[in-house]
Amino acid sequence: MIVKTLAESGELRYADLKRRTPGVSAKMLTQTLRGLEEDQLVTRRVEPSIPPAVYYALTPLGLTLDEPLAALREWAETHMPEIDARRSRAGRLRNP
Amino acid sequence: MIVKTLAESGELRYADLKRRTPGVSAKMLTQTLRGLEEDQLVTRRVEPSIPPAVYYALTPLGLTLDEPLAALREWAETHMPEIDARRSRAGRLRNP
């Protein structure tokens, strides 16, 4: 989701990235960005304004991940509704 | 990996599937197969021989997952060596 958002938007401020990643906690987003930055999939740029503004963007390597992730996301969006429906029917059977 | 193996081989006995999935424990393989079966990505067929033989195969839905997973696997096989190399250099810097 972060990779998709950065692939679509280019560079984004932390707050904008958080707003476009519904349901993610600040802690999880920060940890994920740090991991992506360590693996050089994402760059972090600090604008020395007051207060400082932090920007994230995909590296060329990070951008190459967008396409295979998009294929998997598309599969999930197509098929997860039927799988989820089966899971909740199974859940009702197990916990009547 | 299980999806790839079953996509390539068609139906496989449990023991053959385990042999072709290096490093997986019996517990992890069994749990994974049970999850895939519950989501109807995989079928389980018991041949009533002595001892009974258990066969697993992808359903048509499971087969549709092979292509997007293959794209992600290919990305990982292409890029993980350089990412792993960076990680171990970073590890050496952190733990000199």
Backbone of each chain as ProteinMPNN parsed JSONL, in Angstrom:
{"seq_chain_A": "MIVKTLAESGELRYADLKRRTPGVSAKMLTQTLRGLEEDQLVTRRVEPSIPPAVYYALTPLGLTLDEPLAALREWAETHMPEIDARRSRAGRLRNP", "coords_chain_A": {"N_chain_A": [[0.834, -1.211, 0.0], [1.901, 1.261, 0.834], [3.986, 1.328, -0.987], [2.52, 1.391, -3.365], [1.166, 3.862, -3.06], [3.309, 5.705, -2.975], [4.386, 5.162, -5.458], [2.404, 6.118, -7.108], [2.18, 8.798, -6.351], [4.673, 9.957, -6.293], [7.079, 11.852, -4.494], [6.244, 12.207, -1.06], [5.031, 13.914, 1.844], [5.429, 12.842, 5.24], [3.018, 13.056, 6.758], [1.061, 13.179, 4.779], [1.389, 10.721, 3.552], [0.645, 9.069, 5.628], [-2.042, 9.786, 5.902], [-3.002, 8.766, 3.531], [-2.885, 6.072, 3.897], [-4.982, 4.245, 5.117], [-5.895, 3.197, 8.38], [-3.397, 2.474, 9.289], [-1.085, 2.537, 11.97], [0.862, 5.164, 13.524], [3.22, 4.167, 14.575], [3.567, 1.689, 13.244], [3.718, 2.593, 10.591], [6.028, 4.179, 10.668], [7.973, 2.28, 11.401], [7.813, 0.568, 9.185], [8.555, 2.28, 7.091], [11.173, 2.809, 7.904], [12.353, 0.287, 7.613], [12.041, -0.057, 4.829], [13.626, 2.037, 4.016], [16.158, 1.284, 4.997], [16.593, -0.905, 3.37], [16.949, 0.396, 1.069], [14.775, 0.871, -0.601], [13.268, 3.033, -0.362], [13.633, 6.572, -0.133], [14.508, 9.065, 2.295], [13.983, 12.383, 2.987], [14.876, 15.361, 4.499], [13.495, 18.444, 4.849], [14.83, 21.513, 5.726], [12.952, 23.212, 7.149], [10.917, 25.208, 9.432], [8.482, 23.896, 11.39], [10.763, 21.099, 10.685], [10.283, 19.423, 7.55], [9.501, 16.17, 6.52], [10.155, 14.071, 3.86], [9.188, 11.313, 1.83], [10.136, 8.995, -0.716], [10.019, 6.639, -3.436], [12.897, 4.729, -4.305], [14.683, 4.005, -7.406], [14.925, 1.179, -7.319], [12.867, 0.547, -5.464], [10.677, 1.333, -6.958], [10.554, -0.679, -8.865], [9.337, -2.67, -7.483], [6.7, -2.109, -7.446], [5.117, -3.118, -9.581], [4.992, -6.094, -9.458], [3.812, -6.224, -6.888], [1.408, -4.942, -7.381], [0.124, -6.766, -9.026], [-0.366, -8.849, -7.258], [-1.991, -7.548, -5.436], [-4.174, -6.974, -7.013], [-5.117, -9.548, -7.526], [-5.898, -10.195, -4.91], [-7.889, -8.27, -4.418], [-9.759, -9.087, -6.26], [-10.397, -11.718, -5.444], [-10.542, -11.922, -2.643], [-13.037, -11.117, -1.469], [-14.807, -13.362, -1.916], [-13.383, -15.336, -0.586], [-13.279, -14.316, 2.022], [-16.021, -14.336, 2.582], [-16.515, -17.074, 2.667], [-14.873, -17.705, 4.826], [-16.247, -16.409, 6.912], [-18.684, -17.721, 6.91], [-17.731, -20.287, 7.64], [-16.747, -19.653, 10.153], [-19.12, -19.068, 11.51], [-20.233, -21.622, 11.513], [-18.413, -22.978, 13.083], [-18.626, -21.588, 15.483], [-21.425, -21.608, 16.735]], "CA_chain_A": [[0.0, 0.0, 0.0], [2.831, 2.391, 0.86], [4.695, 1.316, -2.266], [1.577, 1.859, -4.377], [0.906, 5.293, -2.871], [4.499, 6.462, -3.397], [4.547, 4.994, -6.907], [1.435, 6.984, -7.777], [2.265, 10.22, -5.982], [6.036, 10.479, -6.193], [7.496, 12.161, -3.124], [5.139, 12.613, -0.183], [5.334, 14.177, 3.259], [5.011, 11.779, 6.15], [1.606, 13.197, 7.153], [0.224, 12.836, 3.621], [1.494, 9.271, 3.38], [-0.166, 8.466, 6.691], [-3.449, 10.022, 5.568], [-3.4, 7.909, 2.387], [-2.733, 4.671, 4.276], [-5.983, 4.168, 6.186], [-5.817, 2.112, 9.351], [-2.041, 2.204, 9.753], [-0.691, 3.345, 13.122], [2.105, 5.919, 13.314], [4.345, 3.292, 14.9], [3.732, 0.725, 12.152], [4.156, 3.301, 9.385], [7.425, 4.587, 10.872], [8.799, 1.064, 11.331], [7.827, 0.08, 7.812], [9.377, 3.206, 6.296], [12.575, 2.615, 8.276], [12.795, -0.949, 6.957], [12.146, 0.204, 3.388], [14.761, 2.939, 3.826], [17.367, 0.479, 5.202], [16.776, -1.746, 2.18], [17.081, 1.328, -0.066], [13.592, 0.893, -1.458], [12.658, 4.345, -0.116], [14.53, 7.623, 0.376], [13.953, 9.983, 3.287], [14.61, 13.684, 2.773], [14.405, 16.318, 5.502], [13.538, 19.851, 4.425], [15.145, 22.211, 6.984], [12.037, 24.315, 7.468], [10.536, 25.184, 10.839], [9.23, 22.688, 11.761], [11.313, 20.389, 9.529], [9.338, 18.577, 6.816], [10.152, 14.924, 6.116], [9.574, 13.564, 2.621], [9.578, 9.958, 1.422], [9.923, 8.668, -2.125], [10.612, 5.36, -3.843], [14.114, 4.698, -5.115], [14.439, 3.203, -8.623], [14.685, -0.212, -6.906], [11.535, 0.475, -4.871], [9.703, 1.462, -8.033], [10.421, -1.97, -9.567], [8.492, -3.558, -6.675], [5.293, -1.727, -7.574], [4.374, -3.932, -10.542], [4.595, -7.395, -8.895], [2.863, -6.044, -5.778], [0.102, -4.58, -7.942], [-0.498, -7.998, -9.521], [-0.864, -9.592, -6.096], [-3.089, -6.763, -4.87], [-5.32, -7.15, -7.901], [-5.641, -10.883, -7.227], [-6.583, -10.159, -3.612], [-9.126, -7.491, -4.534], [-10.716, -9.89, -7.03], [-10.805, -12.993, -4.846], [-10.712, -11.947, -1.199], [-14.433, -11.099, -1.015], [-15.378, -14.713, -1.84], [-12.674, -16.089, 0.46], [-13.759, -13.792, 3.301], [-17.39, -14.805, 2.798], [-16.396, -18.475, 3.096], [-14.338, -17.741, 6.187], [-17.223, -16.034, 7.943], [-19.624, -18.859, 7.033], [-17.059, -21.332, 8.412], [-16.691, -19.177, 11.536], [-20.445, -19.266, 12.112], [-20.443, -23.048, 11.742], [-17.571, -23.421, 14.205], [-19.066, -20.951, 16.726], [-22.848, -21.36, 16.449]], "C_chain_A": [[0.864, 1.255, 0.0], [3.56, 2.484, -0.479], [3.776, 1.838, -3.371], [1.378, 3.38, -4.283], [2.095, 6.124, -3.341], [4.735, 6.327, -4.901], [3.605, 5.933, -7.659], [1.722, 8.47, -7.566], [3.663, 10.788, -6.079], [6.358, 10.775, -4.739], [6.309, 12.652, -2.303], [5.662, 12.943, 1.209], [4.782, 13.035, 4.101], [3.503, 11.858, 6.439], [0.67, 12.819, 6.0], [0.228, 11.329, 3.365], [0.623, 8.549, 4.42], [-1.66, 8.606, 6.367], [-3.923, 9.092, 4.444], [-3.23, 6.426, 2.678], [-3.689, 4.398, 5.432], [-5.732, 2.976, 7.1], [-4.42, 1.819, 9.844], [-1.749, 3.1, 10.963], [0.6, 4.075, 12.789], [3.309, 5.02, 13.564], [4.635, 2.322, 13.753], [4.254, 1.412, 10.893], [5.635, 3.679, 9.505], [8.359, 3.396, 10.771], [8.932, 0.561, 9.899], [8.708, 0.957, 6.934], [10.857, 3.035, 6.63], [13.147, 1.36, 7.614], [12.996, -0.746, 5.456], [13.352, 1.102, 3.089], [16.086, 2.165, 3.986], [17.654, -0.395, 3.986], [16.897, -0.923, 0.904], [15.968, 1.155, -1.101], [12.946, 2.281, -1.409], [13.76, 5.317, 0.314], [13.774, 8.52, 1.348], [14.717, 11.295, 3.14], [14.015, 14.656, 3.782], [14.606, 17.726, 4.975], [13.754, 20.681, 5.695], [14.275, 23.435, 7.204], [11.757, 24.276, 8.971], [9.028, 25.059, 10.914], [9.765, 21.967, 10.515], [10.239, 19.525, 8.86], [10.094, 17.359, 6.301], [9.41, 14.359, 4.912], [10.091, 12.161, 2.341], [9.283, 9.772, -0.055], [10.512, 7.287, -2.387], [11.953, 5.608, -4.53], [13.782, 3.978, -6.433], [14.188, 1.727, -8.294], [13.278, -0.391, -6.33], [10.442, 0.522, -5.93], [9.5, 0.133, -8.774], [9.535, -2.945, -8.788], [7.011, -3.284, -6.903], [4.511, -2.694, -8.47], [4.013, -5.326, -9.999], [3.638, -7.271, -7.709], [1.469, -5.717, -6.304], [-0.631, -5.826, -8.438], [-1.103, -8.802, -8.366], [-2.069, -8.878, -5.463], [-4.355, -6.945, -5.703], [-5.962, -8.526, -7.682], [-6.47, -10.837, -5.942], [-7.897, -9.401, -3.704], [-10.19, -8.277, -5.299], [-11.273, -11.044, -6.2], [-11.056, -12.957, -3.344], [-12.171, -11.861, -0.753], [-15.031, -12.508, -0.917], [-14.696, -15.541, -0.752], [-13.149, -15.632, 1.837], [-15.166, -14.286, 3.609], [-17.377, -16.258, 3.271], [-15.881, -18.563, 4.513], [-15.404, -17.402, 7.198], [-18.328, -17.075, 8.041], [-19.011, -19.975, 7.874], [-16.987, -20.943, 9.877], [-18.025, -19.365, 12.234], [-20.695, -20.742, 12.402], [-19.639, -23.525, 12.956], [-18.054, -22.838, 15.521], [-20.547, -20.614, 16.611], [-23.519, -20.554, 17.585]], "O_chain_A": [[0.596, 2.2, -0.742], [3.73, 3.57, -1.034], [4.199, 2.632, -4.212], [1.417, 4.088, -5.29], [1.917, 7.131, -4.026], [5.223, 7.256, -5.544], [3.956, 6.473, -8.708], [1.536, 9.29, -8.466], [3.833, 12.001, -5.959], [5.953, 10.028, -3.848], [5.475, 13.416, -2.791], [6.614, 12.328, 1.689], [3.817, 12.365, 3.734], [2.8, 10.85, 6.373], [-0.381, 12.216, 6.216], [-0.794, 10.742, 3.009], [-0.04, 7.556, 4.12], [-2.434, 7.664, 6.538], [-5.084, 8.684, 4.406], [-3.415, 5.601, 1.783], [-3.27, 4.327, 6.587], [-5.397, 1.884, 6.64], [-4.255, 0.99, 10.739], [-2.12, 4.274, 10.979], [1.342, 3.671, 11.893], [4.307, 5.101, 12.847], [5.783, 2.151, 13.341], [5.127, 0.881, 10.208], [6.401, 3.518, 8.554], [9.411, 3.477, 10.137], [10.016, 0.178, 9.457], [9.504, 0.46, 6.138], [11.704, 3.109, 5.741], [14.274, 1.364, 7.12], [13.987, -1.2, 4.884], [14.01, 0.957, 2.059], [17.02, 2.364, 3.209], [18.809, -0.602, 3.616], [16.943, -1.467, -0.198], [16.191, 1.276, -2.306], [12.18, 2.654, -2.298], [14.693, 4.943, 1.026], [12.562, 8.706, 1.234], [15.947, 11.314, 3.165], [12.795, 14.762, 3.906], [15.727, 18.149, 4.693], [12.969, 20.58, 6.638], [14.77, 24.542, 7.417], [12.285, 23.428, 9.691], [8.326, 26.001, 10.547], [9.274, 22.199, 9.41], [9.383, 18.961, 9.542], [11.176, 17.48, 5.726], [8.191, 14.192, 4.941], [11.259, 11.852, 2.575], [8.312, 10.315, -0.583], [11.388, 6.823, -1.656], [12.113, 6.59, -5.254], [12.702, 3.4, -6.557], [13.338, 1.091, -8.917], [12.582, -1.351, -6.659], [9.42, -0.155, -5.82], [8.402, -0.148, -9.254], [9.039, -3.924, -9.347], [6.165, -4.122, -6.591], [3.375, -3.048, -8.157], [2.847, -5.714, -10.065], [2.753, -8.109, -7.537], [0.468, -6.161, -5.742], [-1.848, -5.937, -8.293], [-2.196, -9.357, -8.478], [-3.027, -9.513, -5.021], [-5.458, -7.056, -5.168], [-7.186, -8.654, -7.655], [-7.583, -11.359, -5.883], [-8.905, -9.827, -3.14], [-11.382, -8.15, -5.018], [-12.472, -11.321, -6.241], [-11.709, -13.854, -2.81], [-12.527, -12.474, 0.253], [-15.696, -12.819, 0.071], [-15.34, -16.345, -0.078], [-13.393, -16.457, 2.717], [-15.476, -14.618, 4.753], [-18.134, -16.631, 4.166], [-16.359, -19.366, 5.313], [-15.473, -18.038, 8.25], [-18.864, -17.303, 9.125], [-19.687, -20.55, 8.726], [-17.146, -21.792, 10.755], [-18.077, -19.767, 13.396], [-21.299, -21.081, 13.419], [-20.102, -24.349, 13.745], [-17.927, -23.477, 16.566], [-20.896, -19.451, 16.408], [-24.711, -20.257, 17.511]]}, "seq_chain_B": "MIVKTLAESGELRYADLKRRTPGVSAKMLTQTLRGLEEDQLVTRRVEPSIPPAVYYALTPLGLTLDEPLAALREWAETHMPEIDARRSRAGRLRNP", "coords_chain_B": {"N_chain_B": [[5.637, -20.874, -2.406], [4.67, -23.487, -1.985], [2.371, -23.196, -3.525], [3.546, -22.716, -6.029], [4.908, -25.175, -6.41], [2.784, -27.036, -6.461], [1.422, -25.992, -8.638], [3.176, -26.556, -10.688], [3.444, -29.33, -10.542], [0.971, -30.517, -10.444], [-1.209, -32.774, -8.792], [0.029, -33.819, -5.631], [1.569, -36.086, -3.318], [1.584, -35.768, 0.254], [4.156, -36.268, 1.412], [5.856, -35.95, -0.774], [5.403, -33.3, -1.408], [6.422, -32.119, 0.864], [9.113, -32.823, 0.657], [9.783, -31.314, -1.538], [9.733, -28.775, -0.604], [11.988, -27.186, 0.719], [13.297, -26.854, 4.001], [10.924, -26.387, 5.328], [8.952, -27.024, 8.198], [7.181, -29.96, 9.389], [4.975, -29.238, 10.892], [4.5, -26.549, 10.159], [4.019, -26.878, 7.418], [1.719, -28.488, 7.433], [-0.106, -26.813, 8.775], [-0.189, -24.671, 6.968], [-1.197, -25.923, 4.662], [-3.7, -26.631, 5.648], [-4.892, -24.125, 6.041], [-4.911, -23.213, 3.368], [-6.602, -25.096, 2.322], [-8.976, -24.603, 3.718], [-9.605, -22.144, 2.653], [-10.236, -22.928, 0.181], [-8.287, -22.996, -1.793], [-6.792, -25.139, -2.187], [-7.15, -28.653, -2.653], [-7.749, -31.614, -0.737], [-7.168, -35.002, -0.827], [-7.902, -38.246, 0.107], [-6.518, -41.317, -0.352], [-7.755, -44.511, 0.003], [-5.753, -46.472, 0.806], [-3.478, -48.865, 2.377], [-0.829, -47.942, 4.26], [-3.148, -45.075, 4.431], [-3.018, -42.785, 1.677], [-2.347, -39.369, 1.275], [-3.281, -36.767, -0.786], [-2.544, -33.619, -2.275], [-3.765, -30.841, -4.162], [-3.953, -27.949, -6.315], [-6.891, -25.95, -6.422], [-9.033, -24.62, -9.069], [-9.232, -21.883, -8.36], [-6.969, -21.627, -6.665], [-4.985, -22.029, -8.531], [-5.066, -19.67, -9.964], [-3.674, -17.995, -8.351], [-1.057, -18.503, -8.752], [0.28, -17.054, -10.787], [0.446, -14.178, -10.053], [1.936, -14.56, -7.667], [4.241, -15.694, -8.715], [5.336, -13.536, -10.081], [6.06, -11.871, -7.971], [7.88, -13.52, -6.66], [9.848, -13.715, -8.579], [10.761, -11.086, -8.636], [11.844, -10.992, -6.046], [13.854, -12.956, -6.224], [15.495, -11.748, -8.061], [16.265, -9.35, -6.78], [16.741, -9.736, -4.036], [19.354, -10.744, -3.362], [21.092, -8.436, -3.535], [19.858, -6.821, -1.647], [20.041, -8.373, 0.67], [22.828, -8.442, 0.902], [23.349, -5.775, 1.508], [21.992, -5.64, 3.925], [23.575, -7.344, 5.517], [26.011, -6.025, 5.527], [25.181, -3.686, 6.877], [24.473, -4.862, 9.298], [26.987, -5.712, 10.207], [28.119, -3.191, 10.648], [26.505, -2.249, 12.662], [26.948, -4.157, 14.66], [29.878, -4.391, 15.496]], "CA_chain_B": [[6.462, -22.03, -2.765], [3.73, -24.608, -2.098], [1.519, -22.92, -4.689], [4.375, -22.934, -7.217], [5.176, -26.605, -6.558], [1.557, -27.704, -6.902], [1.092, -25.524, -9.993], [4.054, -27.24, -11.631], [3.391, -30.794, -10.47], [-0.362, -31.077, -10.297], [-1.456, -33.373, -7.488], [1.223, -34.386, -4.995], [1.427, -36.642, -1.967], [2.12, -34.922, 1.319], [5.602, -36.46, 1.592], [6.547, -35.362, -1.93], [5.294, -31.852, -1.255], [7.356, -31.725, 1.926], [10.463, -32.953, 0.115], [10.053, -30.241, -2.501], [9.643, -27.475, 0.075], [13.106, -27.32, 1.646], [13.342, -25.989, 5.179], [9.633, -26.236, 6.003], [8.687, -28.063, 9.195], [5.911, -30.666, 9.171], [3.908, -28.46, 11.527], [4.223, -25.373, 9.319], [3.424, -27.326, 6.154], [0.359, -28.943, 7.706], [-0.923, -25.626, 9.061], [-0.353, -23.9, 5.737], [-2.112, -26.671, 3.796], [-5.046, -26.554, 6.211], [-5.393, -22.788, 5.706], [-5.19, -23.168, 1.923], [-7.765, -25.946, 2.075], [-10.153, -23.886, 4.231], [-9.915, -21.068, 1.704], [-10.51, -23.598, -1.102], [-7.207, -22.823, -2.766], [-6.161, -26.455, -2.291], [-7.987, -29.799, -2.285], [-7.09, -32.707, -0.024], [-7.827, -36.236, -1.239], [-7.327, -39.382, 0.827], [-6.617, -42.598, -1.055], [-7.929, -45.463, 1.119], [-4.802, -47.587, 0.777], [-2.928, -49.127, 3.709], [-1.514, -46.83, 4.962], [-3.824, -44.149, 3.521], [-2.163, -41.786, 1.037], [-3.021, -38.077, 1.219], [-2.846, -35.989, -1.949], [-2.961, -32.219, -2.348], [-3.713, -30.222, -5.488], [-4.573, -26.63, -6.372], [-8.193, -25.77, -7.06], [-8.919, -23.576, -10.106], [-8.939, -20.605, -7.691], [-5.567, -21.654, -6.235], [-4.134, -21.916, -9.724], [-5.002, -18.256, -10.39], [-2.727, -17.285, -7.481], [0.327, -18.821, -9.126], [0.914, -16.038, -11.645], [0.921, -13.02, -9.284], [2.997, -14.971, -6.745], [5.466, -15.907, -9.487], [5.908, -12.218, -10.374], [6.705, -11.39, -6.744], [9.029, -14.39, -6.417], [10.888, -13.34, -9.529], [11.335, -9.839, -8.132], [12.674, -11.306, -4.871], [15.053, -13.671, -6.651], [16.369, -10.792, -8.747], [16.76, -8.225, -5.989], [17.081, -10.023, -2.645], [20.795, -10.836, -3.094], [21.694, -7.13, -3.236], [19.285, -6.318, -0.392], [20.659, -9.152, 1.751], [24.219, -8.009, 1.052], [23.316, -4.504, 2.233], [21.613, -5.911, 5.316], [24.653, -7.919, 6.334], [26.968, -4.941, 5.766], [24.624, -2.842, 7.936], [24.577, -5.639, 10.533], [28.379, -5.63, 10.67], [28.369, -1.853, 11.176], [25.806, -2.093, 13.939], [27.534, -5.062, 15.654], [31.231, -4.568, 14.983]], "C_chain_B": [[5.596, -23.28, -2.937], [2.851, -24.427, -3.328], [2.296, -23.19, -5.976], [4.567, -24.442, -7.474], [3.931, -27.341, -7.054], [1.141, -27.246, -8.297], [1.93, -26.271, -11.028], [3.772, -28.738, -11.7], [1.991, -31.366, -10.525], [-0.498, -31.658, -8.905], [-0.181, -34.008, -6.926], [0.872, -35.005, -3.656], [2.08, -35.716, -0.97], [3.639, -35.035, 1.408], [6.395, -35.853, 0.436], [6.545, -33.834, -1.857], [6.29, -31.362, -0.208], [8.8, -31.77, 1.403], [10.792, -31.805, -0.826], [9.934, -28.845, -1.893], [10.736, -27.424, 1.132], [12.972, -26.343, 2.817], [12.016, -25.834, 5.888], [9.485, -27.363, 7.024], [7.353, -28.729, 8.871], [4.754, -29.859, 9.732], [3.497, -27.281, 10.649], [3.542, -25.788, 8.02], [1.969, -27.738, 6.361], [-0.575, -27.767, 7.967], [-1.21, -24.828, 7.793], [-1.344, -24.588, 4.807], [-3.543, -26.587, 4.323], [-5.686, -25.198, 5.906], [-5.772, -22.683, 4.238], [-6.429, -23.986, 1.584], [-9.044, -25.243, 2.549], [-10.578, -22.782, 3.271], [-10.197, -21.597, 0.298], [-9.534, -23.192, -2.202], [-6.577, -24.171, -3.078], [-7.195, -27.518, -1.953], [-7.123, -30.866, -1.616], [-7.863, -33.979, -0.352], [-7.123, -37.387, -0.532], [-7.594, -40.651, 0.038], [-6.687, -43.678, 0.025], [-7.053, -46.696, 0.967], [-4.337, -47.85, 2.213], [-1.416, -48.983, 3.65], [-2.166, -45.88, 3.97], [-2.824, -43.156, 2.924], [-2.962, -40.498, 0.885], [-2.425, -37.26, 0.082], [-3.39, -34.568, -1.868], [-2.841, -31.72, -3.782], [-4.315, -28.829, -5.386], [-5.978, -26.739, -6.944], [-8.009, -24.79, -8.222], [-8.614, -22.2, -9.505], [-7.466, -20.537, -7.256], [-4.609, -21.469, -7.402], [-4.007, -20.458, -10.182], [-4.027, -17.458, -9.534], [-1.287, -17.488, -7.931], [0.999, -17.685, -9.879], [1.347, -14.794, -10.851], [2.015, -13.38, -8.273], [4.318, -15.154, -7.489], [6.144, -14.577, -9.789], [6.66, -11.682, -9.149], [7.959, -12.203, -6.434], [10.194, -14.002, -7.333], [11.566, -12.033, -9.097], [12.295, -10.147, -6.992], [13.96, -12.005, -5.296], [16.034, -12.737, -7.353], [17.043, -9.829, -7.762], [17.183, -8.575, -4.573], [18.585, -10.19, -2.416], [21.424, -9.48, -2.767], [21.153, -6.563, -1.924], [19.903, -7.052, 0.799], [22.101, -8.715, 1.993], [24.272, -6.696, 1.826], [22.97, -4.722, 3.691], [22.782, -6.443, 6.117], [25.776, -6.904, 6.516], [26.473, -4.037, 6.897], [24.728, -3.551, 9.278], [25.987, -5.583, 11.099], [28.686, -4.258, 11.249], [27.719, -1.672, 12.538], [26.431, -2.942, 15.034], [28.985, -5.351, 15.27], [32.034, -5.565, 15.824]], "O_chain_B": [[5.756, -24.033, -3.898], [2.613, -25.372, -4.08], [1.778, -23.814, -6.902], [4.409, -24.918, -8.598], [4.015, -28.17, -7.96], [0.569, -28.026, -9.059], [1.447, -26.581, -12.117], [3.849, -29.345, -12.768], [1.828, -32.58, -10.642], [0.033, -31.105, -7.942], [0.583, -34.647, -7.65], [-0.006, -34.519, -2.944], [3.007, -34.975, -1.298], [4.335, -34.022, 1.472], [7.478, -35.305, 0.642], [7.527, -33.171, -2.189], [6.921, -30.318, -0.377], [9.599, -30.874, 1.673], [11.941, -31.372, -0.906], [10.027, -27.847, -2.607], [10.454, -27.597, 2.317], [12.593, -25.184, 2.651], [11.962, -25.212, 6.948], [9.844, -28.509, 6.754], [6.508, -28.159, 8.182], [3.681, -29.797, 9.131], [2.311, -27.042, 10.421], [2.601, -25.134, 7.57], [1.096, -27.384, 5.569], [-1.692, -27.723, 7.451], [-2.332, -24.37, 7.573], [-2.22, -23.942, 4.232], [-4.489, -26.485, 3.542], [-6.864, -25.123, 5.557], [-6.82, -22.134, 3.897], [-7.203, -23.635, 0.694], [-10.069, -25.282, 1.867], [-11.769, -22.519, 3.101], [-10.372, -20.829, -0.647], [-9.898, -23.063, -3.37], [-5.911, -24.333, -4.101], [-8.026, -27.317, -1.068], [-5.931, -30.996, -1.897], [-9.08, -34.029, -0.174], [-5.897, -37.49, -0.567], [-8.743, -41.016, -0.209], [-5.795, -43.766, 0.87], [-7.543, -47.825, 0.994], [-4.743, -47.155, 3.144], [-0.758, -49.826, 3.041], [-1.795, -45.865, 2.797], [-1.887, -42.735, 3.603], [-4.105, -40.517, 0.429], [-1.209, -37.085, 0.001], [-4.527, -34.339, -1.455], [-1.94, -32.118, -4.521], [-5.097, -28.553, -4.476], [-6.224, -27.534, -7.85], [-6.943, -24.187, -8.351], [-7.83, -21.437, -10.07], [-6.801, -19.52, -7.454], [-3.562, -20.834, -7.274], [-2.974, -20.058, -10.719], [-3.596, -16.374, -9.929], [-0.398, -16.732, -7.539], [2.167, -17.386, -9.634], [2.503, -14.385, -10.957], [2.927, -12.584, -8.047], [5.382, -14.817, -6.971], [7.371, -14.481, -9.762], [7.747, -11.118, -9.27], [8.973, -11.655, -6.001], [11.353, -13.969, -6.919], [12.786, -11.896, -9.182], [13.416, -9.64, -6.959], [15.036, -11.687, -4.789], [17.249, -12.909, -7.254], [18.231, -9.53, -7.886], [17.913, -7.805, -3.949], [19.065, -9.805, -1.349], [22.207, -9.379, -1.822], [21.88, -5.909, -1.177], [20.246, -6.436, 1.809], [22.548, -8.626, 3.136], [25.126, -6.515, 2.694], [23.547, -4.101, 4.583], [22.977, -6.049, 7.266], [26.439, -6.911, 7.554], [27.249, -3.661, 7.776], [25.035, -2.92, 10.289], [26.177, -5.429, 12.305], [29.425, -4.152, 12.227], [28.275, -1.044, 13.439], [26.459, -2.535, 16.196], [29.29, -6.436, 14.775], [33.198, -5.828, 15.524]]}, "name": "protein", "num_of_chains": 2, "seq": "MIVKTLAESGELRYADLKRRTPGVSAKMLTQTLRGLEEDQLVTRRVEPSIPPAVYYALTPLGLTLDEPLAALREWAETHMPEIDARRSRAGRLRNPMIVKTLAESGELRYADLKRRTPGVSAKMLTQTLRGLEEDQLVTRRVEPSIPPAVYYALTPLGLTLDEPLAALREWAETHMPEIDARRSRAGRLRNP"}
